Amino acid sequence: MTVDMARVEQFANQVIGDIAAAEAGVLSYVGDRLGLYRAMAGAGPLTLAELADRTTTHPRYLQEWLAAQAAGGYVTYQPGGNGGGGTFTLPDEHAAVLADDASPVFLAGAFGMAASSWADADVTADALRTGAGIGWGDHDPRLYPATERFFRTGYAASLTSEWIPALDGVEDKLVRGAQVADVGCGHGASTTIMARAFPASSFAGFDVHDASIDAARTAAATAGLSDQVRFDVATADAIPAPAGGGYDLVCFFDCLHDMGDPVAAARRACAVLAEGGTVLLVEPRAGDRLEDNLHPLGRLMYAASTQLCTPNAVAQGGETVPGGRTLGGQAGEARLTEVLHEAGFGRVRRAAETPFTMVLEARP
Ligand SMILES: C[S@@+](CC[C@H](N)C(=O)[O-])C[C@H]1O[C@@H](n2cnc3c(N)ncnc32)[C@H](O)[C@@H]1O
């Protein structure tokens, strides 16, 4: 057997890059938590001492943190003169991604998901060995707020400005006053974003995870939306119909693929729709075949699917045979459409998309 040493070296370098990203990812998680990126945003060049002052962090550790950020290209370094004392800058473009929760490209919240994944590595190893499920609520608690921050960015950027307007006749109904269900709502980011945009409509968020429902209720109360939005613990296949009718819109945001029986969940959505109602299904944008998804986003989503989505579905009794109803985080449009058809939706179409997300509209 001859080994191509150039390829070995090239691949070893690739793995070094991955290990560096994993180690440095912890520092990004810490930087987000301690407000280091926020303190650097818009501040221009800062010396180590200036940043330490602004953040009440220890300069010796901060020196190493800044060096790691500079080596990773997250901040730029301007060397000082002979006396040392260089400066570090977080460019505005990087601040949009790392420091501003409200920016349409904010990503730093997702490092908390990685933190929870590392903490749960033994649990994941057990699941891989035994085939046992892991319920969404059984993970390291950093997962839940991080998931909200990860997905909120896309909802804030597109949900009410692009996705709902892309649905046939739905925006008008919401403006006039409609009943909406947000199934698998988690901390309710999508629910409250819609409620703010459509004050004449009523919103009901449902999730199987009681701690997420508690967090969603608190967020709605803080936002002054408690009269317009309610949150209840319910499984997707048993959500209650609204008093005196059906929902004009039932939404699934990045959750149908997590469910043990997605067909039963979609069937229940169909059953509780009002006449002329619509289902909005938001899922990670994936191609239908594995070979279509072999890129960094696919890598991220398959990794999350191994640790979160698939084990949750299995914990809910999801089928464990390949091709069964346990969809995984990269289900693809064809498989999702099949699920919706099987659940009773005659009309399914892709209504919108972003680089990360596909938006399907389903009507009976
Ligand atoms: C990836 S999180 C997405 C949460 C939220 N929709 C968001 O976008 O931030 C998936 C959510 O689906 C919920 N979930 C999973 N299976 C469920 C089921 N069978 N019924 C209701 N909720 C479920 C989980 O508890 C979790 O909150």
The ligand as a Tripos MOL2 file, in Angstrom:
@<TRIPOS>MOLECULE
LIG
   27    29     1     0     0
SMALL
NO_CHARGES

@<TRIPOS>ATOM
      1 C1        -34.8920   22.5570   17.4460 C.3       1 LIG1
      2 S1        -36.0710   23.0100   18.6350 S.3       1 LIG1
      3 C2        -36.8810   24.3730   17.8150 C.3       1 LIG1
      4 C3        -37.6490   25.2260   18.7770 C.3       1 LIG1
      5 C4        -38.3270   26.4570   18.1640 C.3       1 LIG1
      6 N1        -39.3400   26.0990   17.1900 N.3       1 LIG1
      7 C5        -37.2960   27.3690   17.5590 C.2       1 LIG1
      8 O1        -37.2570   27.4420   16.3280 O.co2     1 LIG1
      9 O2        -36.5430   28.0100   18.2910 O.co2     1 LIG1
     10 C6        -37.2790   21.7110   18.5100 C.3       1 LIG1
     11 C7        -38.4410   21.8620   19.4690 C.3       1 LIG1
     12 O3        -39.4240   20.8750   19.1780 O.3       1 LIG1
     13 C8        -39.9670   20.4300   20.3980 C.3       1 LIG1
     14 N2        -40.5830   19.1060   20.1850 N.ar      1 LIG1
     15 C9        -39.9440   17.9590   19.8630 C.ar      1 LIG1
     16 N3        -40.8300   16.9600   19.7150 N.ar      1 LIG1
     17 C10       -42.0530   17.4840   19.9560 C.ar      1 LIG1
     18 C11       -43.3740   16.9430   19.9320 C.ar      1 LIG1
     19 N4        -43.6020   15.6660   19.6260 N.pl3     1 LIG1
     20 N5        -44.3950   17.7750   20.2200 N.ar      1 LIG1
     21 C12       -44.1760   19.0820   20.5140 C.ar      1 LIG1
     22 N6        -42.9560   19.6450   20.5470 N.ar      1 LIG1
     23 C13       -41.8960   18.8570   20.2440 C.ar      1 LIG1
     24 C14       -38.7750   20.3970   21.3290 C.3       1 LIG1
     25 O4        -39.1630   20.3180   22.6750 O.3       1 LIG1
     26 C15       -38.0620   21.6730   20.9300 C.3       1 LIG1
     27 O5        -38.4990   22.7610   21.6870 O.3       1 LIG1
@<TRIPOS>BOND
     1     1     2 1
     2     2     3 1
     3     2    10 1
     4     3     4 1
     5     4     5 1
     6     5     6 1
     7     5     7 1
     8     7     8 2
     9     7     9 1
    10    10    11 1
    11    11    12 1
    12    11    26 1
    13    12    13 1
    14    13    14 1
    15    13    24 1
    16    14    15 ar
    17    14    23 ar
    18    15    16 ar
    19    16    17 ar
    20    17    18 ar
    21    17    23 ar
    22    18    19 1
    23    18    20 ar
    24    20    21 ar
    25    21    22 ar
    26    22    23 ar
    27    24    25 1
    28    24    26 1
    29    26    27 1
@<TRIPOS>SUBSTRUCTURE
     1 LIG1         1 GROUP 0 **** ****
